[in-house]
Amino acid sequence: MKVLISGASVGGPVLAYWLRRHGHDVTVVERAPAPRKGGQAIDIRGAALTVAERMGVLEEIKKLRTTMRGMSMVDTQGNELMRDEQATLSGGAFDSPDVEIMRDDLNGILMAASDATYLYGDSIATLAEDGEVTFEGGGSGRYDYVIGADGLHSNVRRLAFGDESQFLHHLGTYLSIYTAPNFLGLDHWQTWFNEGQAGGALFSDRDTSEMRVNLGFRSDVIDYDYRDIEQQKRLIQEHCTGVYEAPRLLEAMWKSDDFYFDSMAQVKMEHWCKGRVALVGDAGYCASPLSGQGTSLAIVGAYVLAQELVADRATAFERYEERMRPFVTANQALALENPGQGAAPESVQRAAGSISLD
């Protein structure tokens, strides 16, 4: 098979790995000019750990896992309201089998393993039913399959299924993430804070000279350009001026070069496949960061799709949707189970393993 994958974050490289392992020709096109740096601390749980083990990358992932000592919650003045040295809000209990890792660390591991051709700084411009693709950079090609692993605002989904407004369901929150100098001296520690409709978290792990900053706010749907970084920074500036350490955090935000901003939203679709096109991960079934399962959904979805394409192309898409639908439903429900506090640990573990990989 000749396969084009749009998106080089998590699902794209995993799918590329499994297809290349079976000898198929795989190209991954990525709009960003280079591998993206920065990003959240993300979790790998349940079935996704099994996929990573089968890829031979689990031990490498574990070597780069976060090693937090704990977390605290503070008020606007920095007074500690609570402390926990057994778990964190982002990664859960320290004695859990789950693995928390920084997004850019995981991306580097998966890309190195994938053995695919990566085309950076380009994107799909047109997509025909016969698999003929033209690129924004001017090239073209014909593919047996085109896979959208290109996130919440998927370009492939737009081209094949229509405008994203049909599929996105806003969950009432906007979130940013960026890297800043660690002026608070955090050492393998997370600090969380909340003030009115805004809040965030700060955490520093391996490189204690820097910290990752989460700032977000609750709001109804806002009309903004998801590619306009300056506009997004202005939204954070407008809504987060009253939070803990706001002046220094906002100053660092304007200097950051890895700023990311988006809404907490879910993608819900009746079908993820159409003709020669299939969607993987956030593009087809984003559960939102509130679920803690977006990364695992992408890893497992890519693995299942590859399994089915290799087994029988005639039934691959039907079987992919049949196997993944209950898993997606269970994990999307986590984001809605306990608004503002997160799903119960037993719910997370039950959802994480609610699929057979064989």
C-alpha positions in Angstrom: 0.0 0.0 0.0 1.0 3.6 -0.6 -0.3 5.6 2.4 -0.3 9.3 3.2 -0.7 10.4 6.8 -1.4 14.0 7.8 0.0 14.8 11.2 3.3 13.9 12.9 2.4 14.1 16.6 1.4 10.8 18.1 -1.1 8.8 16.1 0.7 9.5 12.8 4.1 8.1 13.8 2.5 5.0 15.5 0.4 4.2 12.4 3.5 4.8 10.2 5.5 2.4 12.4 3.1 -0.5 12.0 2.5 0.0 8.3 6.2 0.3 7.6 6.8 -2.9 9.6 4.7 -4.7 7.1 6.5 -3.2 4.1 4.2 -0.5 3.0 5.2 2.9 1.6 4.3 5.6 4.1 4.7 9.4 3.9 3.8 11.7 6.8 3.1 15.3 5.9 3.2 17.9 8.7 2.2 21.5 8.5 4.8 22.6 11.1 8.3 23.4 9.7 10.0 21.0 12.1 9.1 18.6 14.9 7.1 20.6 17.5 8.7 21.3 20.8 7.0 22.0 24.1 3.5 20.8 25.0 1.8 19.1 27.9 2.7 16.3 30.2 0.7 13.4 28.8 -0.3 10.0 30.0 0.1 6.6 28.5 -2.3 4.1 30.0 -3.8 0.6 29.7 -3.9 -0.7 26.2 -1.6 2.1 25.0 1.2 0.7 27.2 0.8 -2.6 25.5 1.1 -1.0 22.1 4.3 0.8 23.1 5.7 -2.4 24.4 4.9 -4.2 21.2 6.7 -1.4 19.3 9.8 -1.9 21.5 9.7 1.7 22.8 8.2 1.2 26.2 11.5 1.1 28.1 12.7 4.2 26.3 9.5 6.0 27.2 9.9 5.0 30.8 13.4 6.4 30.9 12.0 9.8 29.9 8.9 9.7 32.1 8.3 12.6 34.4 9.7 12.2 38.0 7.5 14.5 40.0 7.9 14.6 43.7 4.4 15.9 44.3 2.2 18.9 43.9 0.7 21.8 45.8 -2.3 24.1 45.4 -1.8 27.8 46.2 -3.9 30.9 46.4 -3.3 34.2 44.5 -0.6 35.3 46.9 1.2 31.9 46.8 0.0 30.6 50.1 -0.1 26.8 50.1 -3.6 25.5 50.4 -2.8 21.8 50.1 0.1 19.5 49.3 0.3 15.9 48.0 3.5 13.9 47.7 1.7 10.7 46.6 0.1 11.9 43.4 -0.3 14.8 41.0 -3.4 16.1 39.2 -1.8 15.6 35.8 -0.3 12.1 36.3 -2.3 10.5 39.0 -0.9 8.2 41.8 2.9 7.6 41.7 2.4 3.9 42.3 0.2 3.6 39.2 1.4 1.5 36.2 0.6 4.6 34.0 3.4 6.5 32.4 3.5 10.3 32.3 5.9 11.9 29.7 6.3 15.2 28.1 4.6 15.4 24.7 7.8 16.4 22.8 9.8 13.6 24.4 7.2 11.0 23.3 7.0 12.5 19.8 10.7 12.2 19.4 10.7 8.5 20.4 7.8 7.6 18.1 9.2 9.4 15.1 12.6 7.8 15.5 10.9 4.3 15.6 8.6 4.9 12.7 11.0 4.7 9.7 8.7 6.7 7.5 9.3 9.6 5.1 8.5 13.0 6.8 7.5 16.0 4.8 7.6 19.1 6.9 6.2 22.6 6.2 3.5 21.3 3.9 -0.1 20.3 4.0 -2.8 18.7 1.8 -4.5 21.2 -0.4 -7.0 19.0 -2.3 -8.1 15.4 -1.9 -10.0 13.5 -4.6 -12.0 10.3 -4.2 -9.5 8.3 -6.3 -6.7 9.2 -3.8 -5.2 12.0 -5.9 -3.7 14.6 -3.5 -2.2 18.0 -4.2 -0.1 19.7 -1.6 0.0 23.4 -0.7 3.7 23.3 -1.5 2.9 22.4 -5.1 3.5 18.7 -5.3 1.0 15.9 -5.9 0.6 12.2 -5.7 -1.9 9.3 -5.6 -2.3 7.2 -2.5 -4.3 4.0 -1.6 -5.2 5.6 1.7 -5.1 9.1 3.2 -5.2 9.2 7.0 -6.0 12.2 9.1 -4.0 12.2 12.3 -3.9 16.0 12.3 -5.6 16.9 15.5 -8.6 18.8 16.8 -8.7 21.1 13.7 -8.0 18.3 11.2 -7.4 19.4 7.7 -8.2 15.9 6.3 -11.5 15.8 8.2 -12.4 19.2 6.7 -11.6 18.1 3.2 -13.3 14.7 3.4 -16.2 15.3 5.8 -16.9 19.0 6.0 -16.6 22.0 8.3 -15.4 21.2 11.8 -18.5 23.1 13.3 -20.5 19.9 12.7 -18.2 17.8 14.9 -16.7 19.9 17.6 -18.4 20.1 21.0 -17.0 22.9 23.3 -16.5 21.9 26.9 -16.5 25.5 28.3 -12.7 26.0 28.8 -9.7 27.3 26.9 -6.2 26.2 27.7 -2.6 27.3 26.8 0.7 25.7 27.3 4.2 27.2 26.9 7.8 27.1 28.3 9.1 29.8 30.6 12.2 30.3 32.7 11.8 28.6 36.1 11.8 31.8 38.2 10.0 30.0 41.0 12.7 27.3 41.4 10.3 24.4 41.0 12.1 21.1 41.4 10.2 18.1 40.0 7.1 19.7 41.4 3.7 21.0 40.2 2.0 24.1 41.5 -1.7 24.6 40.7 -3.8 27.7 41.2 -7.3 29.0 40.5 -8.8 32.5 40.7 -12.4 33.0 39.6 -12.9 31.8 36.0 -9.1 31.4 35.3 -6.4 29.2 36.6 -3.5 27.1 35.7 -0.5 24.9 36.7 3.3 25.2 36.6 5.6 22.2 36.6 9.3 21.6 36.2 10.9 18.2 35.7 14.2 17.1 34.1 15.5 20.5 33.1 14.9 22.6 36.3 16.0 25.8 34.5 12.7 25.9 32.8 9.0 25.2 33.6 5.9 24.4 31.6 3.1 26.9 32.1 -0.6 26.1 31.8 -2.9 29.1 31.8 -6.6 28.8 31.0 -10.0 30.2 31.5 -13.7 29.2 31.4 -15.8 30.7 28.6 -18.5 30.1 26.1 -17.4 29.6 22.5 -15.0 32.4 21.3 -14.5 33.2 17.6 -10.8 33.2 17.1 -8.3 32.0 14.5 -6.6 28.8 15.7 -3.5 29.7 13.6 -3.1 33.3 14.9 -0.7 32.9 17.9 -0.7 36.7 18.7 -4.5 36.7 19.0 -4.5 33.7 21.2 -1.9 35.3 23.5 -4.1 38.3 23.8 -7.0 36.1 24.9 -4.8 34.7 27.7 -3.6 38.2 28.6 -7.2 39.4 28.8 -8.6 36.5 30.9 -5.7 35.5 33.2 -4.4 38.8 34.7 -5.7 37.9 38.2 -4.0 34.5 38.7 -1.0 33.6 40.8 2.2 35.2 39.5 0.3 36.7 36.5 2.7 39.5 35.7 5.7 37.3 35.3 3.9 34.4 33.7 2.3 36.7 31.1 5.6 38.4 30.4 7.2 35.0 29.7 4.2 34.1 27.6 4.9 36.9 25.1 8.5 35.8 24.8 7.8 32.1 24.4 8.3 30.4 21.0 6.4 27.2 21.7 3.0 28.7 22.8 -0.1 26.5 22.1 -3.7 27.4 22.7 -7.0 25.7 22.1 -10.4 25.0 23.4 -11.3 22.0 25.6 -13.5 20.2 23.1 -14.5 16.8 21.9 -15.0 15.5 18.4 -18.0 13.3 17.8 -18.7 11.7 14.4 -21.0 9.0 13.2 -18.2 7.6 11.1 -14.4 8.1 11.0 -13.9 6.6 7.5 -15.0 7.6 4.1 -13.8 6.2 0.7 -10.0 6.1 1.0 -9.9 8.3 4.1 -9.8 7.5 7.8 -9.3 9.6 10.9 -7.1 8.7 13.9 -6.9 10.2 17.3 -8.1 13.8 18.0 -9.0 14.2 14.3 -11.8 11.7 14.7 -12.5 11.3 18.3 -10.8 13.9 20.5 -11.7 13.3 24.1 -10.1 16.6 25.3 -7.3 17.0 27.9 -10.0 16.7 30.6 -10.2 13.0 29.9 -6.5 12.4 30.3 -6.8 9.8 27.5 -6.1 11.7 24.3 -2.7 10.2 23.8 -3.7 6.7 24.6 -6.7 7.0 22.2 -4.3 8.1 19.4 -1.8 5.3 20.1 -4.5 2.5 20.3 -6.5 3.9 17.3 -3.4 3.9 15.1 -2.5 0.4 16.1 -6.0 -1.0 15.5 -6.3 0.7 12.1 -2.9 -0.7 11.0 -4.0 -4.2 12.2 -7.1 -4.1 10.1 -5.5 -2.6 7.0 -2.9 -5.3 7.1 -5.4 -8.1 7.8 -8.0 -7.3 5.1 -8.3 -4.1 3.2 -11.9 -4.8 2.1 -13.2 -4.8 5.7 -10.5 -2.7 7.4 -12.4 0.5 8.0 -15.6 -1.2 9.1 -13.6 -3.3 11.6 -11.6 -0.3 12.8 -14.8 1.6 13.7 -16.4 -1.5 15.2 -13.5 -2.2 17.5 -12.7 1.4 18.5 -16.2 2.8 19.0 -16.8 1.4 22.6 -13.2 2.4 23.6 -13.7 6.0 22.3 -17.1 6.2 24.0 -15.8 5.1 27.4 -12.8 7.5 27.3 -14.8 10.5 26.1 -17.1 10.0 29.0 -14.2 10.5 31.5 -14.1 14.2 30.6 -17.7 14.7 31.6 -17.9 12.4 34.6 -16.9 14.9 37.3 -16.6 18.4 35.9 -13.9 20.5 37.5 -12.3 17.6 39.4 -11.6 14.8 37.0 -12.9 11.3 36.6 -12.5 8.7 39.4 -9.3 6.6 39.2 -11.3 3.4 38.8 -13.2 4.9 35.9 -9.9 5.9 34.2 -8.4 2.5 34.6 -11.6 0.8 33.4 -11.8 3.0 30.3 -8.1 2.6 29.6 -8.3 -1.1 29.2 -11.7 -1.4 27.5 -10.5 -2.8 24.2 -8.9 -6.0 22.9 -5.7 -5.6 20.9 -5.8 -9.1 19.5 
